[in-house]
Structures are given as structure tokens and as C-alpha cells.
Amino acid sequence: MECVVQAVAGLTDPDQIPAATAPAAELWQHAHARTTRRLFRA
């Protein structure tokens, strides 16, 4: 965890924040539009 903190500690722009799961989240969002199941339950 320390290496991650050190890697992002100096960031000043939100566009610099690493988002490793962003591609997967985008695929889930597109798949959700074609299914009857919910992504989350409330």
C-alpha cells in the first residue's frame, strides 16, 4: 500500500489518478443496458 500512496501523493490533477478498473466498469455499464438483472441491490 505504501508504494501506491507514494505514487499518487504528488498528483494535483484528477486526470492523473490511476483507474485500473475503469475499462471493466465501462463494460459492465454497457452490459447492464441489455439485461434485466440489477448491478446492485438496495
mmCIF file as Biopython writes it, N, C-alpha, C and O atoms, coordinates in Angstrom:
data_model
#
loop_
_atom_site.group_PDB
_atom_site.id
_atom_site.type_symbol
_atom_site.label_atom_id
_atom_site.label_alt_id
_atom_site.label_comp_id
_atom_site.label_asym_id
_atom_site.label_entity_id
_atom_site.label_seq_id
_atom_site.pdbx_PDB_ins_code
_atom_site.Cartn_x
_atom_site.Cartn_y
_atom_site.Cartn_z
_atom_site.occupancy
_atom_site.B_iso_or_equiv
_atom_site.auth_seq_id
_atom_site.auth_asym_id
_atom_site.pdbx_PDB_model_num
ATOM 1   N N  . MET A ? 1  ? 0.809   -1.174 0.000   1.0 0.0 1  A 1 
ATOM 2   C CA . MET A ? 1  ? 0.000   0.000  0.000   1.0 0.0 1  A 1 
ATOM 3   C C  . MET A ? 1  ? 0.864   1.253  0.000   1.0 0.0 1  A 1 
ATOM 4   O O  . MET A ? 1  ? 0.506   2.254  -0.621  1.0 0.0 1  A 1 
ATOM 5   N N  . GLU A ? 2  ? 1.973   1.207  0.677   1.0 0.0 2  A 1 
ATOM 6   C CA . GLU A ? 2  ? 2.856   2.372  0.731   1.0 0.0 2  A 1 
ATOM 7   C C  . GLU A ? 2  ? 3.322   2.804  -0.660  1.0 0.0 2  A 1 
ATOM 8   O O  . GLU A ? 2  ? 3.439   3.999  -0.931  1.0 0.0 2  A 1 
ATOM 9   N N  . CYS A ? 3  ? 3.587   1.840  -1.538  1.0 0.0 3  A 1 
ATOM 10  C CA . CYS A ? 3  ? 4.052   2.196  -2.876  1.0 0.0 3  A 1 
ATOM 11  C C  . CYS A ? 3  ? 2.954   2.916  -3.661  1.0 0.0 3  A 1 
ATOM 12  O O  . CYS A ? 3  ? 3.246   3.809  -4.456  1.0 0.0 3  A 1 
ATOM 13  N N  . VAL A ? 4  ? 1.715   2.539  -3.445  1.0 0.0 4  A 1 
ATOM 14  C CA . VAL A ? 4  ? 0.595   3.210  -4.115  1.0 0.0 4  A 1 
ATOM 15  C C  . VAL A ? 4  ? 0.458   4.627  -3.592  1.0 0.0 4  A 1 
ATOM 16  O O  . VAL A ? 4  ? 0.264   5.563  -4.367  1.0 0.0 4  A 1 
ATOM 17  N N  . VAL A ? 5  ? 0.558   4.788  -2.292  1.0 0.0 5  A 1 
ATOM 18  C CA . VAL A ? 5  ? 0.464   6.118  -1.685  1.0 0.0 5  A 1 
ATOM 19  C C  . VAL A ? 5  ? 1.571   7.016  -2.225  1.0 0.0 5  A 1 
ATOM 20  O O  . VAL A ? 5  ? 1.319   8.165  -2.587  1.0 0.0 5  A 1 
ATOM 21  N N  . GLN A ? 6  ? 2.763   6.511  -2.278  1.0 0.0 6  A 1 
ATOM 22  C CA . GLN A ? 6  ? 3.887   7.301  -2.795  1.0 0.0 6  A 1 
ATOM 23  C C  . GLN A ? 6  ? 3.686   7.660  -4.260  1.0 0.0 6  A 1 
ATOM 24  O O  . GLN A ? 6  ? 4.064   8.752  -4.686  1.0 0.0 6  A 1 
ATOM 25  N N  . ALA A ? 7  ? 3.102   6.766  -5.029  1.0 0.0 7  A 1 
ATOM 26  C CA . ALA A ? 7  ? 2.908   7.016  -6.456  1.0 0.0 7  A 1 
ATOM 27  C C  . ALA A ? 7  ? 1.864   8.090  -6.723  1.0 0.0 7  A 1 
ATOM 28  O O  . ALA A ? 7  ? 1.943   8.786  -7.735  1.0 0.0 7  A 1 
ATOM 29  N N  . VAL A ? 8  ? 0.887   8.239  -5.834  1.0 0.0 8  A 1 
ATOM 30  C CA . VAL A ? 8  ? -0.192  9.198  -6.084  1.0 0.0 8  A 1 
ATOM 31  C C  . VAL A ? 8  ? -0.136  10.429 -5.176  1.0 0.0 8  A 1 
ATOM 32  O O  . VAL A ? 8  ? -0.935  11.350 -5.347  1.0 0.0 8  A 1 
ATOM 33  N N  . ALA A ? 9  ? 0.776   10.461 -4.230  1.0 0.0 9  A 1 
ATOM 34  C CA . ALA A ? 9  ? 0.836   11.561 -3.256  1.0 0.0 9  A 1 
ATOM 35  C C  . ALA A ? 9  ? 1.042   12.918 -3.916  1.0 0.0 9  A 1 
ATOM 36  O O  . ALA A ? 9  ? 0.500   13.915 -3.439  1.0 0.0 9  A 1 
ATOM 37  N N  . GLY A ? 10 ? 1.789   12.979 -4.969  1.0 0.0 10 A 1 
ATOM 38  C CA . GLY A ? 10 ? 2.097   14.259 -5.602  1.0 0.0 10 A 1 
ATOM 39  C C  . GLY A ? 10 ? 1.139   14.666 -6.707  1.0 0.0 10 A 1 
ATOM 40  O O  . GLY A ? 10 ? 1.352   15.697 -7.345  1.0 0.0 10 A 1 
ATOM 41  N N  . LEU A ? 11 ? 0.104   13.900 -6.951  1.0 0.0 11 A 1 
ATOM 42  C CA . LEU A ? 11 ? -0.828  14.225 -8.026  1.0 0.0 11 A 1 
ATOM 43  C C  . LEU A ? 11 ? -1.629  15.479 -7.682  1.0 0.0 11 A 1 
ATOM 44  O O  . LEU A ? 11 ? -2.049  15.680 -6.542  1.0 0.0 11 A 1 
ATOM 45  N N  . THR A ? 12 ? -1.828  16.315 -8.699  1.0 0.0 12 A 1 
ATOM 46  C CA . THR A ? 12 ? -2.590  17.547 -8.489  1.0 0.0 12 A 1 
ATOM 47  C C  . THR A ? 12 ? -3.780  17.653 -9.437  1.0 0.0 12 A 1 
ATOM 48  O O  . THR A ? 12 ? -4.608  18.552 -9.293  1.0 0.0 12 A 1 
ATOM 49  N N  . ASP A ? 13 ? -3.871  16.747 -10.402 1.0 0.0 13 A 1 
ATOM 50  C CA . ASP A ? 13 ? -4.939  16.791 -11.399 1.0 0.0 13 A 1 
ATOM 51  C C  . ASP A ? 13 ? -5.721  15.473 -11.336 1.0 0.0 13 A 1 
ATOM 52  O O  . ASP A ? 13 ? -5.110  14.404 -11.369 1.0 0.0 13 A 1 
ATOM 53  N N  . PRO A ? 14 ? -7.043  15.522 -11.246 1.0 0.0 14 A 1 
ATOM 54  C CA . PRO A ? 14 ? -7.815  14.276 -11.187 1.0 0.0 14 A 1 
ATOM 55  C C  . PRO A ? 14 ? -7.567  13.336 -12.364 1.0 0.0 14 A 1 
ATOM 56  O O  . PRO A ? 14 ? -7.708  12.121 -12.221 1.0 0.0 14 A 1 
ATOM 57  N N  . ASP A ? 15 ? -7.203  13.877 -13.518 1.0 0.0 15 A 1 
ATOM 58  C CA . ASP A ? 15 ? -6.920  13.028 -14.680 1.0 0.0 15 A 1 
ATOM 59  C C  . ASP A ? 15 ? -5.676  12.173 -14.485 1.0 0.0 15 A 1 
ATOM 60  O O  . ASP A ? 15 ? -5.464  11.223 -15.239 1.0 0.0 15 A 1 
ATOM 61  N N  . GLN A ? 16 ? -4.860  12.482 -13.505 1.0 0.0 16 A 1 
ATOM 62  C CA . GLN A ? 16 ? -3.640  11.717 -13.236 1.0 0.0 16 A 1 
ATOM 63  C C  . GLN A ? 16 ? -3.895  10.513 -12.321 1.0 0.0 16 A 1 
ATOM 64  O O  . GLN A ? 16 ? -3.026  9.653  -12.178 1.0 0.0 16 A 1 
ATOM 65  N N  . ILE A ? 17 ? -5.062  10.445 -11.712 1.0 0.0 17 A 1 
ATOM 66  C CA . ILE A ? 17 ? -5.367  9.365  -10.777 1.0 0.0 17 A 1 
ATOM 67  C C  . ILE A ? 17 ? -5.519  8.051  -11.545 1.0 0.0 17 A 1 
ATOM 68  O O  . ILE A ? 17 ? -6.318  7.973  -12.478 1.0 0.0 17 A 1 
ATOM 69  N N  . PRO A ? 18 ? -4.763  7.019  -11.164 1.0 0.0 18 A 1 
ATOM 70  C CA . PRO A ? 18 ? -4.891  5.738  -11.852 1.0 0.0 18 A 1 
ATOM 71  C C  . PRO A ? 18 ? -6.267  5.108  -11.609 1.0 0.0 18 A 1 
ATOM 72  O O  . PRO A ? 18 ? -6.786  5.128  -10.493 1.0 0.0 18 A 1 
ATOM 73  N N  . ALA A ? 19 ? -6.837  4.559  -12.662 1.0 0.0 19 A 1 
ATOM 74  C CA . ALA A ? 19 ? -8.148  3.917  -12.572 1.0 0.0 19 A 1 
ATOM 75  C C  . ALA A ? 19 ? -8.091  2.579  -13.300 1.0 0.0 19 A 1 
ATOM 76  O O  . ALA A ? 19 ? -8.591  2.440  -14.416 1.0 0.0 19 A 1 
ATOM 77  N N  . ALA A ? 20 ? -7.483  1.616  -12.659 1.0 0.0 20 A 1 
ATOM 78  C CA . ALA A ? 20 ? -7.257  0.312  -13.299 1.0 0.0 20 A 1 
ATOM 79  C C  . ALA A ? 20 ? -8.547  -0.419 -13.648 1.0 0.0 20 A 1 
ATOM 80  O O  . ALA A ? 20 ? -8.560  -1.203 -14.598 1.0 0.0 20 A 1 
ATOM 81  N N  . THR A ? 21 ? -9.627  -0.191 -12.916 1.0 0.0 21 A 1 
ATOM 82  C CA . THR A ? 21 ? -10.870 -0.905 -13.190 1.0 0.0 21 A 1 
ATOM 83  C C  . THR A ? 21 ? -11.831 -0.132 -14.084 1.0 0.0 21 A 1 
ATOM 84  O O  . THR A ? 21 ? -12.933 -0.605 -14.361 1.0 0.0 21 A 1 
ATOM 85  N N  . ALA A ? 22 ? -11.430 1.037  -14.532 1.0 0.0 22 A 1 
ATOM 86  C CA . ALA A ? 22 ? -12.321 1.845  -15.374 1.0 0.0 22 A 1 
ATOM 87  C C  . ALA A ? 22 ? -12.771 1.100  -16.639 1.0 0.0 22 A 1 
ATOM 88  O O  . ALA A ? 22 ? -13.957 1.163  -16.965 1.0 0.0 22 A 1 
ATOM 89  N N  . PRO A ? 23 ? -11.896 0.404  -17.363 1.0 0.0 23 A 1 
ATOM 90  C CA . PRO A ? 23 ? -12.371 -0.327 -18.545 1.0 0.0 23 A 1 
ATOM 91  C C  . PRO A ? 23 ? -13.425 -1.389 -18.196 1.0 0.0 23 A 1 
ATOM 92  O O  . PRO A ? 23 ? -14.402 -1.555 -18.926 1.0 0.0 23 A 1 
ATOM 93  N N  . ALA A ? 24 ? -13.231 -2.094 -17.098 1.0 0.0 24 A 1 
ATOM 94  C CA . ALA A ? 24 ? -14.204 -3.116 -16.694 1.0 0.0 24 A 1 
ATOM 95  C C  . ALA A ? 24 ? -15.526 -2.467 -16.313 1.0 0.0 24 A 1 
ATOM 96  O O  . ALA A ? 24 ? -16.590 -2.968 -16.677 1.0 0.0 24 A 1 
ATOM 97  N N  . ALA A ? 25 ? -15.470 -1.361 -15.587 1.0 0.0 25 A 1 
ATOM 98  C CA . ALA A ? 25 ? -16.697 -0.679 -15.176 1.0 0.0 25 A 1 
ATOM 99  C C  . ALA A ? 25 ? -17.477 -0.196 -16.388 1.0 0.0 25 A 1 
ATOM 100 O O  . ALA A ? 25 ? -18.707 -0.236 -16.391 1.0 0.0 25 A 1 
ATOM 101 N N  . GLU A ? 26 ? -16.779 0.254  -17.407 1.0 0.0 26 A 1 
ATOM 102 C CA . GLU A ? 26 ? -17.463 0.702  -18.622 1.0 0.0 26 A 1 
ATOM 103 C C  . GLU A ? 26 ? -18.144 -0.477 -19.319 1.0 0.0 26 A 1 
ATOM 104 O O  . GLU A ? 26 ? -19.264 -0.338 -19.810 1.0 0.0 26 A 1 
ATOM 105 N N  . LEU A ? 27 ? -17.490 -1.617 -19.367 1.0 0.0 27 A 1 
ATOM 106 C CA . LEU A ? 27 ? -18.104 -2.806 -19.968 1.0 0.0 27 A 1 
ATOM 107 C C  . LEU A ? 27 ? -19.335 -3.248 -19.181 1.0 0.0 27 A 1 
ATOM 108 O O  . LEU A ? 27 ? -20.346 -3.626 -19.773 1.0 0.0 27 A 1 
ATOM 109 N N  . TRP A ? 28 ? -19.258 -3.203 -17.851 1.0 0.0 28 A 1 
ATOM 110 C CA . TRP A ? 28 ? -20.406 -3.578 -17.016 1.0 0.0 28 A 1 
ATOM 111 C C  . TRP A ? 28 ? -21.582 -2.638 -17.277 1.0 0.0 28 A 1 
ATOM 112 O O  . TRP A ? 28 ? -22.734 -3.070 -17.333 1.0 0.0 28 A 1 
ATOM 113 N N  . GLN A ? 29 ? -21.281 -1.358 -17.434 1.0 0.0 29 A 1 
ATOM 114 C CA . GLN A ? 29 ? -22.332 -0.359 -17.670 1.0 0.0 29 A 1 
ATOM 115 C C  . GLN A ? 29 ? -23.035 -0.634 -18.990 1.0 0.0 29 A 1 
ATOM 116 O O  . GLN A ? 29 ? -24.261 -0.553 -19.063 1.0 0.0 29 A 1 
ATOM 117 N N  . HIS A ? 30 ? -22.282 -0.957 -20.028 1.0 0.0 30 A 1 
ATOM 118 C CA . HIS A ? 30 ? -22.888 -1.253 -21.326 1.0 0.0 30 A 1 
ATOM 119 C C  . HIS A ? 30 ? -23.679 -2.564 -21.283 1.0 0.0 30 A 1 
ATOM 120 O O  . HIS A ? 30 ? -24.748 -2.660 -21.884 1.0 0.0 30 A 1 
ATOM 121 N N  . ALA A ? 31 ? -23.169 -3.552 -20.589 1.0 0.0 31 A 1 
ATOM 122 C CA . ALA A ? 31 ? -23.872 -4.832 -20.479 1.0 0.0 31 A 1 
ATOM 123 C C  . ALA A ? 31 ? -25.160 -4.670 -19.674 1.0 0.0 31 A 1 
ATOM 124 O O  . ALA A ? 31 ? -26.157 -5.331 -19.964 1.0 0.0 31 A 1 
ATOM 125 N N  . HIS A ? 32 ? -25.148 -3.805 -18.675 1.0 0.0 32 A 1 
ATOM 126 C CA . HIS A ? 32 ? -26.320 -3.593 -17.830 1.0 0.0 32 A 1 
ATOM 127 C C  . HIS A ? 32 ? -27.496 -3.041 -18.636 1.0 0.0 32 A 1 
ATOM 128 O O  . HIS A ? 32 ? -28.650 -3.310 -18.304 1.0 0.0 32 A 1 
ATOM 129 N N  . ALA A ? 33 ? -27.219 -2.285 -19.674 1.0 0.0 33 A 1 
ATOM 130 C CA . ALA A ? 33 ? -28.276 -1.705 -20.505 1.0 0.0 33 A 1 
ATOM 131 C C  . ALA A ? 33 ? -29.055 -2.781 -21.262 1.0 0.0 33 A 1 
ATOM 132 O O  . ALA A ? 33 ? -30.181 -2.542 -21.697 1.0 0.0 33 A 1 
ATOM 133 N N  . ARG A ? 34 ? -28.454 -3.977 -21.421 1.0 0.0 34 A 1 
ATOM 134 C CA . ARG A ? 34 ? -29.087 -5.047 -22.196 1.0 0.0 34 A 1 
ATOM 135 C C  . ARG A ? 34 ? -29.587 -6.202 -21.343 1.0 0.0 34 A 1 
ATOM 136 O O  . ARG A ? 34 ? -29.956 -7.245 -21.883 1.0 0.0 34 A 1 
ATOM 137 N N  . THR A ? 35 ? -29.610 -6.045 -20.037 1.0 0.0 35 A 1 
ATOM 138 C CA . THR A ? 35 ? -30.010 -7.140 -19.173 1.0 0.0 35 A 1 
ATOM 139 C C  . THR A ? 35 ? -31.136 -6.725 -18.226 1.0 0.0 35 A 1 
ATOM 140 O O  . THR A ? 35 ? -31.379 -5.537 -18.013 1.0 0.0 35 A 1 
ATOM 141 N N  . THR A ? 36 ? -31.805 -7.707 -17.673 1.0 0.0 36 A 1 
ATOM 142 C CA . THR A ? 36 ? -32.887 -7.404 -16.741 1.0 0.0 36 A 1 
ATOM 143 C C  . THR A ? 36 ? -32.406 -7.486 -15.291 1.0 0.0 36 A 1 
ATOM 144 O O  . THR A ? 36 ? -33.158 -7.149 -14.377 1.0 0.0 36 A 1 
ATOM 145 N N  . ARG A ? 37 ? -31.193 -7.920 -15.073 1.0 0.0 37 A 1 
ATOM 146 C CA . ARG A ? 37 ? -30.645 -8.015 -13.716 1.0 0.0 37 A 1 
ATOM 147 C C  . ARG A ? 37 ? -30.055 -6.685 -13.290 1.0 0.0 37 A 1 
ATOM 148 O O  . ARG A ? 37 ? -29.563 -5.923 -14.122 1.0 0.0 37 A 1 
ATOM 149 N N  . ARG A ? 38 ? -30.103 -6.408 -12.013 1.0 0.0 38 A 1 
ATOM 150 C CA . ARG A ? 38 ? -29.535 -5.180 -11.474 1.0 0.0 38 A 1 
ATOM 151 C C  . ARG A ? 38 ? -28.063 -5.390 -11.116 1.0 0.0 38 A 1 
ATOM 152 O O  . ARG A ? 38 ? -27.653 -6.497 -10.769 1.0 0.0 38 A 1 
ATOM 153 N N  . LEU A ? 39 ? -27.278 -4.323 -11.204 1.0 0.0 39 A 1 
ATOM 154 C CA . LEU A ? 39 ? -25.895 -4.395 -10.759 1.0 0.0 39 A 1 
ATOM 155 C C  . LEU A ? 39 ? -25.804 -4.397 -9.246  1.0 0.0 39 A 1 
ATOM 156 O O  . LEU A ? 39 ? -24.931 -5.054 -8.678  1.0 0.0 39 A 1 
ATOM 157 N N  . PHE A ? 40 ? -26.699 -3.666 -8.582  1.0 0.0 40 A 1 
ATOM 158 C CA . PHE A ? 40 ? -26.691 -3.546 -7.133  1.0 0.0 40 A 1 
ATOM 159 C C  . PHE A ? 40 ? -28.093 -3.754 -6.587  1.0 0.0 40 A 1 
ATOM 160 O O  . PHE A ? 40 ? -29.079 -3.497 -7.277  1.0 0.0 40 A 1 
ATOM 161 N N  . ARG A ? 41 ? -28.178 -4.212 -5.371  1.0 0.0 41 A 1 
ATOM 162 C CA . ARG A ? 41 ? -29.462 -4.342 -4.689  1.0 0.0 41 A 1 
ATOM 163 C C  . ARG A ? 41 ? -29.520 -3.330 -3.579  1.0 0.0 41 A 1 
ATOM 164 O O  . ARG A ? 41 ? -28.527 -3.081 -2.895  1.0 0.0 41 A 1 
ATOM 165 N N  . ALA A ? 42 ? -30.691 -2.743 -3.401  1.0 0.0 42 A 1 
ATOM 166 C CA . ALA A ? 42 ? -30.857 -1.758 -2.318  1.0 0.0 42 A 1 
ATOM 167 C C  . ALA A ? 42 ? -31.729 -2.327 -1.235  1.0 0.0 42 A 1 
ATOM 168 O O  . ALA A ? 42 ? -31.991 -1.656 -0.237  1.0 0.0 42 A 1 
#
